[in-house]
């Protein structure tokens, strides 16, 4: 039978590793883009939009719909990259907890339609 104190110590170590990984993710930034880089969105691993850059050449007052589509696409691309970063960073830690664990609450908000 496993030693309960040893199991508790391992669980505490894994919890500390998860907290450290979450803190690191919150500070890590990824960039999503659309329109060949004409619109760029910087997103943290905590899924916070930090910056949005729009090349002036795509700003057409007569066609704001295209600009809106590019902004949405760039933000989605950034969020997707941030979600992948979170899965890559927290995946090995979740495996140590028995795998198949839902990281929705640990890795920040889940993206709608994303696999968990």
C-alpha positions in Angstrom: 0.0 0.0 0.0 1.4 3.4 -0.9 2.6 5.7 1.8 -0.1 8.4 2.3 2.4 11.1 3.3 4.5 10.4 0.2 1.4 10.7 -2.0 0.4 14.0 -0.3 4.0 15.4 -0.8 3.8 14.4 -4.5 0.4 16.1 -4.9 1.7 19.2 -3.3 4.8 19.3 -5.6 2.5 18.8 -8.6 0.3 21.6 -7.4 3.3 23.9 -7.1 4.4 23.0 -10.6 1.0 23.8 -11.9 0.9 27.2 -10.2 4.4 28.0 -11.5 3.4 26.9 -15.0 0.2 29.1 -14.8 2.2 32.1 -13.7 4.7 31.6 -16.5 1.9 31.2 -19.1 0.3 34.5 -17.9 3.5 36.3 -18.8 4.1 34.5 -22.1 2.9 36.2 -25.2 2.0 34.7 -28.6 1.0 36.5 -31.8 -1.8 35.7 -34.1 -2.2 37.3 -37.5 -4.5 37.6 -40.5 -4.3 39.1 -44.0 -0.7 38.1 -44.4 0.3 39.8 -41.2 -1.6 43.0 -41.9 -3.5 42.6 -38.7 -1.7 41.1 -35.6 -3.1 40.2 -32.2 -0.8 39.6 -29.2 -2.4 37.3 -26.7 -1.0 35.9 -23.4 -1.0 32.3 -22.4 -3.7 33.3 -19.9 -5.9 34.2 -23.0 -5.7 38.0 -22.5 -5.6 40.2 -25.6 -2.6 42.5 -24.9 -2.2 44.3 -28.3 -3.8 44.7 -31.6 -1.8 46.1 -34.6 -3.5 47.1 -37.9 -1.5 48.0 -40.9 -2.9 51.4 -42.2 -3.1 50.0 -45.7 -6.0 47.7 -44.8 -8.1 50.6 -43.3 -10.7 51.4 -45.9 -13.6 53.6 -44.6 -15.8 52.1 -47.4 -15.1 48.5 -46.4 -15.0 48.2 -42.6 -16.5 44.7 -42.8 -13.2 43.3 -44.3 -11.2 45.0 -41.5 -13.6 43.6 -38.9 -13.1 40.1 -40.4 -9.3 40.5 -40.3 -9.4 41.6 -36.7 -11.6 38.7 -35.6 -9.3 36.3 -37.6 -6.2 37.6 -36.0 -7.6 37.4 -32.5 -8.8 33.9 -33.1 -5.4 32.9 -34.4 -3.7 34.4 -31.3 -6.2 32.7 -29.0 -5.6 29.4 -30.7 -1.8 29.8 -30.3 -2.3 30.7 -26.7 -4.5 27.7 -26.1 -1.9 25.4 -27.7 0.8 26.9 -25.6 -1.3 26.2 -22.5 -1.9 22.6 -23.5 1.8 22.1 -24.3 2.9 23.6 -20.9 0.2 22.0 -18.7 -0.2 18.7 -20.6 2.8 16.9 -19.0 1.7 18.1 -15.5 -1.8 16.8 -16.0 -0.4 13.4 -17.2 1.3 13.2 -13.7 -2.2 13.6 -12.2 -3.5 10.6 -14.0 -4.1 12.0 -17.4 -7.4 12.8 -19.0 -7.9 15.6 -16.4 -9.9 18.6 -17.5 -7.6 21.6 -17.4 -10.4 24.1 -18.1 -10.1 25.7 -14.7 -6.4 25.3 -14.4 -5.2 26.6 -17.8 -7.4 29.7 -17.9 -10.7 30.1 -19.7 -11.5 27.5 -22.4 -12.1 28.7 -26.0 -15.6 28.0 -27.3 -15.5 24.9 -29.5 -12.1 23.8 -28.2 -11.4 20.3 -27.2 -10.9 19.7 -23.5 
